[in-house]
Amino acid sequence: MENQPKSSLDLSAEKGNPKKNIKNWNDKRKDKSFLESYFTKAGNRFSFKPNREISDYLHIYLAMTDEGELNFYFIEENDDKQKKNDWLSKTAISPHKEPLPSNLLENSIDHAAKLPYEKVAKWVENWNDDKIRGEWIEAHFSSKSENNTIMLAFGIDSSDFVVGTKHECFLALKKVNSKYVADIVVYNTDNFKILNSQNTIDTADSSYEDLARPVPPFGGDYNDYGVLVELDIK
C-alpha cells in the first residue's frame, strides 16, 4: 500500500541493541559445544504479527542478548538493503519445544503444488530431535575450514503474511539429498493455513521445497543483507 505510513519498532529501551545482539549470535554460532547445549535446552517457536504491509521479501535475523536469550529481528528486504535498520518486529524463542499443531492437518491441501502437513510436521520434528539436530550441527564443523554455515538469518517470501494477524514460526530441518538444511515452518493463527507451502523449483524431484532460506550460504545476494554488510559479517 503505497500511501500507508510506516510503523516501525521502537527499540530505544532494548537491552543492548539489535546489531550488538546479532554480533553476539555471530560469535556464538561458531561455538559447536554452545550450539549443541543451547539448542538442546531452548524452544523452537517464535511469533510474528505484521503491523503494516510488507514488500515481497522479509529478512529474519537471529540475535542473542548478553543474558543468553535467542531473539529474532524482522526487517523488510528493501529497508535492509538500504541499511535503514527499520525493524518491523522483535520476538524471543519459546521456552520449550513443541510439535506443529495437529489442528493444521485439516487445512493442509495435499496435492502436487502444496506441501502436505505430514511433511512439514516432520521437518519440525527433525529440529526437536536431539540426534538429528546434532547431525546438522556436526556437519558444519566437520571440515578444517574456519568458516561455517550455521545461519545468521533467514530470507522468506512475505506475500502470504497477513497484516494484524499473529503467525507462529517453527524452526525446522528438512533433508535435501543427504544433508539437513535449516528452514522455518509458519502458520497463520486465524485460518491455520501453512504459509509459503509451494514448490519453488520446477523439477522432476518435487521433494525440494523452501519455506525460508537460511543465510549463509549467500546466493549472490550478500549486499541485500545490509546489517551484515555494516557489521562486516559473512
C-alpha positions in Angstrom: 0.0 0.0 0.0 1.9 2.9 -1.3 0.5 5.7 0.8 0.4 3.8 4.1 2.7 5.3 6.7 5.3 3.0 8.0 5.0 1.8 11.6 8.4 0.8 13.0 9.5 -1.0 16.1 10.8 1.2 18.9 13.9 -0.4 20.3 15.0 2.5 22.4 14.6 0.5 25.6 16.2 -2.6 24.1 18.9 -4.4 26.2 22.0 -3.9 24.1 20.7 -3.3 20.6 19.8 -5.3 17.5 23.2 -5.0 15.9 25.1 -5.9 19.2 22.8 -8.9 19.7 23.3 -10.0 16.0 27.1 -9.8 16.6 26.7 -11.8 19.7 24.9 -14.5 17.7 27.6 -14.4 15.1 30.2 -15.3 17.8 28.0 -18.0 19.4 27.2 -19.7 16.1 30.9 -20.6 15.7 31.0 -22.5 19.0 29.9 -26.1 18.4 29.6 -27.0 22.1 27.5 -23.9 22.8 25.1 -24.7 19.9 24.6 -28.3 21.0 23.9 -27.3 24.6 21.8 -24.2 23.8 19.5 -25.8 21.2 19.0 -28.9 23.4 17.6 -26.6 26.1 15.9 -23.9 24.1 12.4 -24.0 22.5 11.7 -24.0 18.8 8.9 -21.5 18.2 8.6 -17.7 17.8 5.8 -15.4 16.7 5.4 -12.6 14.2 2.5 -10.1 13.8 3.0 -7.7 10.9 1.8 -4.2 11.7 1.9 -3.0 8.1 2.0 -4.2 4.5 5.3 -5.9 3.7 7.3 -5.9 0.4 7.9 -9.1 -1.4 10.7 -10.4 0.8 11.4 -10.4 4.6 14.7 -10.9 6.4 14.7 -12.6 9.9 17.9 -12.1 11.8 19.0 -14.4 14.7 20.4 -12.5 17.7 21.5 -13.2 21.2 21.3 -11.0 24.2 24.0 -10.8 26.8 21.7 -12.7 29.1 21.7 -15.6 26.6 18.2 -15.3 25.1 17.8 -16.1 21.4 15.8 -13.3 19.6 14.6 -12.8 16.1 14.5 -9.4 14.4 12.3 -8.8 11.3 13.1 -6.3 8.6 11.9 -5.8 5.0 14.5 -6.7 2.4 14.3 -3.3 0.8 14.9 -1.5 4.1 17.7 -3.9 4.9 19.3 -3.4 1.5 19.3 0.4 2.0 20.7 0.0 5.6 17.7 1.7 7.1 17.5 -0.5 10.2 13.7 0.0 10.1 12.8 -3.0 12.2 9.3 -4.5 11.9 9.3 -6.7 15.0 11.4 -8.5 17.6 10.5 -11.7 19.3 12.1 -14.3 21.5 12.4 -18.1 21.2 9.8 -20.1 23.2 11.0 -21.7 26.4 10.0 -25.3 25.3 10.0 -27.3 22.2 6.6 -28.0 20.6 5.4 -30.1 17.7 3.5 -28.5 14.8 -0.2 -28.3 16.0 -2.2 -31.2 14.7 -5.2 -29.0 14.0 -3.4 -27.7 10.9 -3.9 -31.1 9.3 -7.5 -30.5 8.3 -6.3 -27.3 6.5 -3.4 -29.0 4.7 -4.1 -29.2 0.9 -2.4 -32.4 -0.2 -1.7 -32.2 -3.9 1.4 -31.7 -6.1 1.5 -27.9 -5.7 1.3 -27.9 -1.9 3.3 -29.3 1.0 1.2 -31.8 3.0 1.0 -31.3 6.7 2.9 -34.6 7.4 5.9 -33.4 5.6 6.4 -30.0 7.3 5.4 -31.6 10.7 8.3 -34.0 10.1 10.7 -31.1 9.5 9.7 -29.5 12.8 10.1 -32.9 14.5 13.6 -33.2 13.0 14.6 -29.9 14.7 13.2 -31.2 18.0 15.2 -34.4 17.7 18.5 -34.0 19.5 20.2 -36.6 17.4 19.1 -35.1 14.0 19.8 -31.6 15.1 23.2 -32.8 16.4 24.0 -34.2 13.0 23.1 -30.9 11.4 25.4 -29.0 13.7 28.2 -31.6 13.3 28.1 -31.2 9.5 29.0 -27.6 9.8 32.1 -28.3 12.0 33.5 -31.4 10.3 35.8 -29.6 7.9 39.2 -27.9 8.6 37.8 -24.6 7.3 37.3 -21.8 9.8 34.1 -20.9 8.0 30.8 -22.4 8.9 27.3 -22.0 7.6 25.1 -22.1 10.7 22.6 -19.4 9.8 22.8 -15.7 10.6 19.4 -15.0 9.1 16.5 -16.3 7.0 15.0 -14.8 3.9 11.3 -15.6 3.5 8.7 -14.7 0.9 6.3 -12.4 2.7 3.4 -12.5 0.3 1.3 -14.8 2.5 1.7 -12.9 5.7 -1.5 -11.0 6.8 -1.3 -7.6 8.5 -2.6 -7.6 12.0 -2.6 -11.4 12.3 -0.3 -13.4 14.5 1.8 -16.0 12.8 3.6 -18.8 14.6 7.1 -19.8 13.3 8.8 -23.1 14.0 12.5 -23.9 13.5 12.8 -26.9 11.2 15.2 -29.2 9.5 14.4 -30.7 6.1 16.5 -33.3 4.4 17.9 -32.2 1.0 19.7 -35.1 -0.7 21.9 -36.5 2.1 22.1 -33.5 4.4 19.8 -31.5 6.7 19.0 -27.8 5.9 17.5 -25.3 8.3 14.1 -23.9 7.5 11.1 -22.2 9.1 7.5 -23.5 9.1 5.0 -20.7 9.5 1.2 -20.8 10.0 -1.5 -18.2 10.3 -3.2 -18.4 13.6 -6.5 -17.0 12.2 -7.1 -19.6 9.5 -4.5 -22.2 10.5 -3.0 -22.3 7.0 0.7 -23.1 6.5 2.4 -20.3 4.6 4.6 -20.4 1.5 3.8 -24.1 1.1 4.6 -24.3 -2.6 7.3 -25.9 -4.6 9.9 -23.3 -5.5 11.9 -25.3 -8.0 10.1 -26.8 -11.0 12.0 -30.1 -11.4 11.1 -33.8 -11.7 12.1 -34.0 -8.0 9.2 -32.3 -6.3 10.6 -33.2 -2.9 12.7 -30.0 -2.8 10.7 -27.1 -1.4 11.7 -24.0 0.5 9.6 -22.1 3.1 12.5 -19.9 4.2 16.1 -19.8 3.0 18.9 -19.7 5.6 21.9 -17.5 5.0 24.8 -18.1 4.7 25.2 -19.5 2.1 24.5 -16.5 0.1 23.2 -16.8 -3.5 24.9 -13.7 -4.7 22.7 -11.6 -2.5 25.0 -10.8 0.4 24.6 -7.0 -0.2 20.9 -7.3 0.3 21.6 -8.1 4.0 22.6 -4.6 4.9 23.0 -5.3 8.6 25.6 -8.0 7.9 27.4 -5.7 5.4 27.5 -2.9 8.1 28.9 -5.3 10.6 31.2 -7.0 8.1 29.8 -10.4 9.0 29.7 -13.2 6.4 
